[in-house]
Amino acid sequence: MRLPRPKSISFAPFLPEMRSYNPSFLRDDVMAAMAVALMTIPQSIAYSLLAGLPPTAGLFSAIFGTMFTAFWGSSRTLISGPSTGTAILIQTSIADVLYTYFDQVAGAQQEALVLLILMQIVLVIGVVQIGLAFFNVSKLLQFVSRPVVLGYFGGITVAIAITQLFSFTGIVSPPNDEPLLYQAGKLLALLPQLSWSTVVVGASSLLLFVSMRHYLKNWPHALIMLIAGALIAEAFNVWMSAHPVKVLGHLALPQEPFPEFVFPWLNLKILNKIFPAALAIAFLGILEVFSISRSFGIKTGQKIQINQDIFGLGLGNFLLSSITGAMPSSGSVTRTALNYRLHAKTRFAAIFSSIFVAAIIFFCWPLVQYIPLAALAALLIATMHTLMDWTEIKLIFRATKEDAVVFVLTFLACLFFSLDVAFFIGIMISIGTFLKKSSTPHLVEYAFNSKGRLMVVDPKEDVHRKVRIIGIGGDLYFASADIFQAALQEIADDPYVQVIVLRLNNVYHMDASMCLAIVHLHEMLKSSGRHLMISGLTEEVWHVFHRTGIVKQIGLDNLYFTDESNPQFSTWKAALRAQDLVHN
């Protein structure tokens, strides 16, 4: 049976849907798009501030990133744009570059440098994601275990909580790129400096948002919360001007929210400094899109082409790098869930939502300056739970100790290291765990009973047979060669053993190291007048043996092909020949 091959990347996946678009879909698409747009605006502004960027950074991503990914992706439901994970990684990555290599730069020069670093990061993200889409990155995602992803999102959740508590309490956040534990310590040390008026605005906004989410599920919770928070903050700023509540108007907002297009170019000096962080953000975006597209594809019954979605995401980020100050785009689980819940029928719902966002921002931009920072912090704190899936975390701790250890180590790496470094630590832990499991071949000893059936021998039994039948399972490659040799050497050291039969029914892949191990075993047995036989040969292993000359060395008489209709037959024939050799 052949496994289905991944479909090739399409440069116009929207054309079939555009040609067959049913006008009856328009109402559902437009209604879903409007609701998504109302949720997108406050989230995008919050993510912009989380990333340490102007509010327009997330809005540009929400407008253009969402549009480009919807056009060139495959999912009918996916809403892309700024996300929590990419925002926090952008903030830590830019801070790390600034304070490591450009600590002397300040003022307007630093602001220009931040935009340059951001453009380089977004450009690299787009190029990497496009390249990985063509190289079938969905295969690579198999090596990133779920415990790593959940542990990493747990670290991001803690990062959001710590960073946003500064704005929530009105405490001035010291500029740094220190690990989360150090930032938490500084927050505790500065708690006496909190602003009670800011705390009241943040707490009332948080309480309102949580209440509406519970009782008014289909209302634009975030938008209403920001309006209420702005009114409360304005009242405090009028009646208690001595302790003002910080709003977006206190920041250096652009006069008009119009994008500035530039030609993206690579600065090699900066590229060397930002590449690891850009790679981490690129993989995080891929993981988010992969997880969201697959989850909602199952709910809608759509066959998702993951590589096509990643291509759309990468193309969107590549084009976003030509917009000054635009954040990278990723998948949004909250906005995608709303799009699905409101029965969006096609990808054009996402495109419509980006158009609505642009229109609302164009006409309502002067009102943005009244949004309090504490309310935006409350929005992020209220929605950060969506990054965590407690059901899956409980399952991980109940499954195996290895899964639990991987989750905990990845989470701790987020606390003790920068988030981009922690991401790669988690991947290395995941790959290391995989290699550890796959490098241990499954060895079982068999024997024929009185009825001629192959039975498993108890490992505790003290076996002394002239013919030993050893079954091997799993892929045999260089990492398992030493374990294989040690196990077979112990059996071959028994002088009573005359013939060893290797049963390879469940082996389909074998590399040069394992071939050499089998040759060494054959030569050792042959030098002492003993024999090696191999049963259950699959076609794949036979071709490897033939190319490497093992067939000639061991001899055709000692090699037996597997029979799928009767898996024990080849071993039975090998055992019969082994008995003849022993008696002769």
PyMOL commands that set and color helices and strands:
alter all, ss='L'
color gray80, all
select helices_A, chain A and resi 14-19+23-50+55-72+84-101+107-134+137-143+146-169+180-189+191-193+196-215+221-239+248-250+268-300+306-320+333-341+348-368+373-387+390-399+401-416+419-438+478-492+512-527+539-548+550-554+556-558+569-583
alter helices_A, ss='H'
color red, helices_A
select strands_A, chain A and resi 80-81+330-331+442-448+454-456+467-473+499-506+531-537+559-561
alter strands_A, ss='S'
color yellow, strands_A
deselect
rebuild
show_as cartoon
